[in-house]
Amino acid sequence: MQEIIDNFLEITKINHCSYQTQDLKQYIINFAKDYNYNIEVDSAKNILISSNNPKICLQAHYDMVCVGTAPKIEPIIEGNILKAKNSSLGADNGIAIAMMLELIKEGVEAEFLFTNDEEVGLIGAKNLELKIKSTKLLNLDSEDEAQVYIGCAGGIDIKATKELRSEDCSGSFYKVSLSNLPGGHSGVDIDKNIPNAIIELAKIIKQSGAKLCAFKGGERINSIPANAEAIVCCDTLESIENILTVKSKYNFEYKVIDGKYNCIDEVILEFLATYKSGVLDYNREFNVVQNSSNLALVDIKDTKATIEVSLRSMDNNQLENLSKVVKEGFEIVGFKTELNDKYPAWKPEINSFTKELESVVEEVFNRCEQKVIHAGLECGILSQKFPNIKIASIGPNIRFPHSKREFVEINSVYKTYEVVKRLI
């Protein structure tokens, strides 16, 4: 079992941030060459490593979300916890890669599908050209032990742009910022009441009465924003005092800056401060978020504003309706919109494979729960590409992925690996 953690620690030494996966791709290929498997790679840099008579296909993505000092990762082991110093860890989905490499080393009869650039729009899965022989596929990208996932959310990202009208602004100029908020995954963490730095900072500025000149916030489209900063104009001492009065309980800072800036339309600030980000509807049948919206990225400067949001839904029709509503909201205040990175929901299904998997999970953990997840697993795309394959997803306990707080429970990794081996 220790070799799985050793495999993972080797992976952390290799840059595999999304769009920068070439080195890890080559590492995986070189690793498999020593164990007499067939190796295929497609134009999207997906890798399929297979035995001659595979019983099952195991699947995981090999890119990671890099936050903080990543790709420079300094792993820290504290008892049962494996985390990183000042960066994301990449347990999502590096732990799965480490388990798959160990199974390759053991020579099991299986296919191993390593997909590329999942974290930036499921690019590898969408452009998959490789063919799978197996009739069952086990995705290893879930993050709760003893749970068998049988469905996931679909998603659409919306990018909105607007040419701004600005006017001269007299007074003192300040840079104000919120930093190092908890952050988190915009799917699985969206119901955890994590503050959105963009919205929180916009509220401070709006309540203070200061005028907005520029704004930049968020880290990536699939993360709850942890940082935001703005340039504001305060024309009176009273305005400055108002900012200090309403400043956030989070890491709020301000400083006087030199230069001359124009004030922008107050409608933009109102839009940011009142945007409905978070859980929109809840699914009681599967005890999961049904629909959500995350105000993810904002860049406002000079004469242009760009805002990006990510929408998720457990139902493809509801996802379409949600995207129409959000688009209309942007267009009402003068934005032009475009849809990006659409991916389908994976409709929950109970079948012979999910029942078999649940039985093995019960053996190992003495418990098992059937779940669906409010995140964009590649299972949704793979279920459309391979409609005759039965699919399920499991994984160890990984907490706060896509953030500097990310960690994985080592014992959970070992037990999840035991489930996979028994299943095979």
URGIFEN-V132786 format. One record per residue. N is the residue number from 0. SS is DSSP state (h for helix, s for strand, l for the rest). NEAR is the number of other C-alpha atoms within 10 Angstrom. Layout:
{{N SS NEAR} {N SS NEAR}}
This chain:
{{0 l 14} {1 h 9} {2 h 12} {3 h 22} {4 h 18} {5 h 12} {6 h 18} {7 h 21} {8 h 17} {9 h 11} {10 h 22} {11 h 21} {12 l 14} {13 l 18} {14 l 19} {15 l 25} {16 s 20} {17 l 17} {18 l 13} {19 l 16} {20 l 18} {21 h 16} {22 h 11} {23 h 19} {24 h 22} {25 h 12} {26 h 12} {27 h 19} {28 h 16} {29 h 12} {30 h 13} {31 h 19} {32 h 13} {33 l 10} {34 l 13} {35 l 14} {36 l 20} {37 s 13} {38 s 16} {39 s 15} {40 s 18} {41 l 13} {42 l 11} {43 l 17} {44 l 20} {45 l 23} {46 s 25} {47 s 23} {48 s 22} {49 s 24} {50 l 18} {51 l 12} {52 l 12} {53 l 18} {54 l 18} {55 l 21} {56 s 24} {57 s 26} {58 s 23} {59 s 26} {60 s 27} {61 l 30} {62 l 28} {63 s 29} {64 l 26} {65 l 23} {66 l 23} {67 s 15} {68 l 14} {69 l 22} {70 l 21} {71 l 19} {72 l 24} {73 l 17} {74 s 19} {75 s 13} {76 s 13} {77 s 10} {78 l 9} {79 l 10} {80 s 14} {81 s 18} {82 s 24} {83 s 23} {84 l 17} {85 l 18} {86 s 23} {87 l 29} {88 l 35} {89 l 31} {90 h 30} {91 h 30} {92 h 24} {93 h 23} {94 h 28} {95 h 29} {96 h 28} {97 h 22} {98 h 24} {99 h 26} {100 h 20} {101 h 19} {102 h 19} {103 h 24} {104 h 14} {105 l 10} {106 l 14} {107 l 18} {108 l 18} {109 l 23} {110 s 27} {111 s 27} {112 s 28} {113 s 24} {114 s 26} {115 l 30} {116 l 24} {117 h 23} {118 h 24} {119 h 17} {120 l 20} {121 l 20} {122 h 19} {123 h 24} {124 h 25} {125 h 20} {126 l 16} {127 l 20} {128 l 15} {129 l 15} {130 l 11} {131 l 18} {132 l 15} {133 l 17} {134 l 16} {135 s 19} {136 s 25} {137 s 23} {138 s 23} {139 l 26} {140 l 25} {141 l 24} {142 l 23} {143 l 18} {144 l 21} {145 l 26} {146 s 24} {147 s 22} {148 s 27} {149 s 22} {150 s 27} {151 s 27} {152 l 30} {153 s 27} {154 s 29} {155 s 23} {156 s 23} {157 s 21} {158 s 21} {159 s 20} {160 s 19} {161 s 19} {162 s 14} {163 l 18} {164 l 12} {165 s 15} {166 s 12} {167 s 11} {168 l 19} {169 l 14} {170 l 13} {171 s 18} {172 s 24} {173 s 19} {174 s 18} {175 s 21} {176 s 24} {177 s 24} {178 s 17} {179 l 14} {180 l 17} {181 l 18} {182 l 25} {183 s 26} {184 s 20} {185 l 29} {186 l 27} {187 l 18} {188 l 19} {189 l 23} {190 l 16} {191 l 10} {192 l 9} {193 l 18} {194 l 19} {195 l 26} {196 h 27} {197 h 28} {198 h 23} {199 h 20} {200 h 28} {201 h 23} {202 h 19} {203 h 21} {204 h 25} {205 h 19} {206 h 16} {207 h 20} {208 l 17} {209 l 23} {210 s 22} {211 s 25} {212 s 27} {213 s 23} {214 s 23} {215 s 20} {216 s 26} {217 l 23} {218 l 18} {219 l 19} {220 l 22} {221 l 26} {222 s 25} {223 s 32} {224 l 30} {225 l 22} {226 l 22} {227 s 27} {228 s 24} {229 s 23} {230 s 26} {231 s 28} {232 s 26} {233 s 22} {234 l 16} {235 l 12} {236 h 10} {237 h 13} {238 h 18} {239 h 18} {240 h 13} {241 h 17} {242 h 20} {243 h 15} {244 h 12} {245 h 14} {246 l 23} {247 l 16} {248 l 7} {249 l 16} {250 s 12} {251 s 17} {252 s 14} {253 s 17} {254 s 10} {255 s 13} {256 l 12} {257 l 9} {258 l 7} {259 l 13} {260 l 21} {261 s 20} {262 s 21} {263 s 25} {264 l 14} {265 h 13} {266 h 11} {267 h 17} {268 h 21} {269 h 15} {270 h 15} {271 h 20} {272 h 19} {273 h 12} {274 l 15} {275 l 15} {276 l 21} {277 s 24} {278 s 18} {279 s 15} {280 s 12} {281 s 16} {282 s 11} {283 l 9} {284 l 6} {285 l 14} {286 l 11} {287 s 19} {288 s 25} {289 s 21} {290 s 24} {291 s 26} {292 s 25} {293 s 26} {294 s 28} {295 s 26} {296 s 23} {297 s 24} {298 s 18} {299 s 23} {300 s 18} {301 l 15} {302 l 13} {303 s 14} {304 s 20} {305 s 19} {306 s 21} {307 s 22} {308 s 20} {309 s 27} {310 s 26} {311 s 34} {312 s 30} {313 l 29} {314 l 18} {315 h 18} {316 h 10} {317 h 15} {318 h 23} {319 h 15} {320 h 12} {321 h 20} {322 h 20} {323 h 11} {324 h 11} {325 h 17} {326 h 19} {327 h 15} {328 h 14} {329 h 19} {330 h 15} {331 h 10} {332 l 12} {333 l 16} {334 l 20} {335 s 16} {336 s 19} {337 s 12} {338 s 14} {339 s 14} {340 s 14} {341 s 19} {342 s 22} {343 l 25} {344 l 27} {345 s 26} {346 l 17} {347 l 17} {348 l 13} {349 l 13} {350 l 12} {351 h 9} {352 h 17} {353 h 20} {354 h 14} {355 h 11} {356 h 22} {357 h 22} {358 h 16} {359 h 20} {360 h 26} {361 h 15} {362 h 14} {363 h 16} {364 h 16} {365 l 10} {366 l 14} {367 l 18} {368 s 13} {369 s 15} {370 s 18} {371 s 23} {372 s 23} {373 l 25} {374 l 24} {375 l 29} {376 l 29} {377 l 28} {378 h 28} {379 h 22} {380 h 21} {381 h 19} {382 h 18} {383 h 12} {384 h 15} {385 l 15} {386 l 11} {387 l 11} {388 l 17} {389 s 19} {390 s 26} {391 s 24} {392 s 27} {393 l 25} {394 l 27} {395 l 27} {396 l 20} {397 s 26} {398 s 21} {399 l 20} {400 l 27} {401 l 26} {402 l 24} {403 l 23} {404 l 19} {405 l 23} {406 s 24} {407 s 24} {408 s 20} {409 h 23} {410 h 15} {411 h 20} {412 h 22} {413 h 16} {414 h 19} {415 h 24} {416 h 23} {417 h 17} {418 h 23} {419 h 20} {420 h 12} {421 h 12} {422 h 16} {423 l 14}}
